[in-house]
């Protein structure tokens, strides 16, 4: 499993998951919406910690920076 997510991508996913968590714990989202967004938040956290997004594979997308450092 090769990492295909860059630092900004991982940070944004973590930030979105945190916002969803805050919305849930302050009762701004409830019911089915809370469950669906909660699932997305968990997936976002898992992929950001792993640095790998399986949905990027079929499209050959990588936000991970490669190249030479000057």
BELSULRA-V179510 format. One line per field, one symbol per residue. ss: DSSP state (H for helix, E for strand, C for the rest). phi: phi as a letter, one per 40 degrees, with the letter a starting at -180 (. if undefined). A space follows every 10 residues. Layout:
ss=???
phi=???
This chain:
ss=CCCCCCHHHH HHHHHHHHHH HHHHHCCCCC HHHHHHHHHH HHHHHHHHHH CCCHHHHCCC CCCCCCCCCC
phi=.ccbbcccdc cccccccccc ccccccfcba gccccccccc cccccccccc gbbcccdccf cacccbhccc
